[in-house]
Amino acid sequence: MTVPVPYRVVAHRVDTPDTATIVLEPADAALPPFAPGQFAMVYAFGVGDIPLSVCDIDGPRLAHTVRTVGAVSGALHDVRIGRTVGVRGPFGTGWELSEAEGRDLVVVAGGIGLAPLRPLVLAALATPERYRRLNVLIGGRTPDDLLYCGEPWQAAAGVRVTVDRAGPAWTGEVGLVTTLIDRADFEPPRTAAFICGPEPMIRATAADLVHRGVDPDRIRVSLERTMHCGTGHCGHCQLGPLLLCRDGPVVGWTRAEPLLMVREL
Amino acid sequence: MSVVRHGFLGALAPGHRDRLLTFAREACFPAETRVFEEAGAADRFWLIRSGLVALDIHVPGRRAAVVETLGEGDLLGWSWMFEPYRWHLGARCHAAVTAYEFDAEPVRLACAEDPAFGLAVTRCVAEVIARRLKATRTRLLDLYGFPGGGTP
């Protein structure tokens, strides 16, 4: 798990102007199975490695959506089919969807935060008898920045989408993703919520859900810090008492909230 | 979802909610209908029961820019409560809309005559304004943009 395993790029799809999804297949032995919410350290050989959450898990195949923001993400965004990358993992905590059985599900994603939530939604759709109502609420910057548009699961899940800035062709909702919570169909005391996105969006969303009556213990959020070793040794991803590569990235809101209120933690 | 249980009406105590609803009449707007124009007289307001309304700002030489959309359970219009009673945004139906429609003047009069009712309605309107202000400020952060600003 601490040594990168070679994976071959078998598919590459450009999602938005700065985001692409790559599908990886083990070149030899596969890593242990990933759970939704966990992440891998993915190497662009000769450039470096970055943490990427899995956006699809299909047997030994892994898919990662990568946004180009630096040298490594840029190299992975542009990687060609047939090339080999290194993968370490699985790392961190998952969404633990099984603990939400019998409840309404509220899944709230902001921007590229939809990537780690995608396998969670797919898992919920695959076993609908285990859950009550499924609400998937997505916020994006503009219509052009929305991920996975047109994928069949979005219609199956009855996804609601809003954007911060709309062009003239957009006929959907405009506003912060929290506005969608008011229109979602769920019974707060019987709800489990899953949130991923920029930290201010996570805080605003969790606060709104708690205000609506959702138990903070039933809200799980995915946090981001500088993951490096992936094994809880280097301390780069420390958030107070947590090492997010080991104790996160998925953390209960009851534990996360007081830590996120501390500046520069 | 019930508009009475959630949204603006859901925030009112049952007695005040029932009293407010005595002023309501049902209204329907086909898709693409303009409900009101920016700077027009704010003499009514609506509680949306279904559909989607876009709030927009006139920009010379361009199509009106949509700044926010409102849907089921939302209060459409609060300029009716504060002088000079002029809409500071325009509103157009994105999809067919059903709503409770209220004339502003009798509601303002009832608020003035019954301070408890007036306070309850004013607090609910203020809460709507506060939530929209908070959401707008959060959107100003451009959270989903390139980290640190600029382009990758």
Interface residues (C-beta under 8 A of the other chain):
Chain A: D18 R67 T68 V69 G74 G110 G111 I112 G139 G140 R141 D145 T162 D164 A166 P168 W170 T171 G172 E173 V174 G175 L176 T178 T179 D182 R183 D185 G197 P198 P200 M201 A204
Chain B: M1 H6 G7 L52 A54 R63 V66 V67 E68 T69 G71 E72 G73 D74 H94 A95 K134 A135 T136 T138 R139 L141 D142 L143 Y144 G145 F146 P147 P152
